[in-house]
Amino acid sequence: MSHDLHELAGYTPKREALLLHELVRWDEYNDYEGHCLASWHGRQDCFYLQLQPDEWDALHPGLCWHAPVFLQRYGRLQHCPAGERVPALIRLDGVNYRVQGEVLAQDGENIVLAMPWGHLQVDLNLREPAAMCGQWLRLEGVLQAQWPDEICSSVKG
């Protein structure tokens, strides 16, 4: 059975609170891409960012913001064997992660996976994926944070 993301009981699309520790622009490629190291849900992760030049200038270590966070899938989509069904987000290298979890909701090519802290939205990057609710999936992708909707605090270091 497929659920709309907004109909799933207990799921509220939300902005995640991220505490910024490090910010790196990828100047060797262009003036809008880079990554940040930030804390959220008691863990520290590396997030891919696409920002305008003035947005980069507004961010600094110690800043806490609320931002949409999601994983953009690349590569194969696999089903988790029954004995390996533990929700996880594992850093592979840089902004690249492996995630696995039960599909709680699906809306087109977007799914929501159960995570130890709640939920993670995943863009499958598929045109017409089959219904996946209730299935356990494993996939790799880029962990991304978008420009902050709201700054919650700032401590300049």
Order of alpha helices (4+ residues) and beta strands (2+ residues): beta-beta-beta-alpha-beta-beta-beta-beta-beta-beta-beta-beta
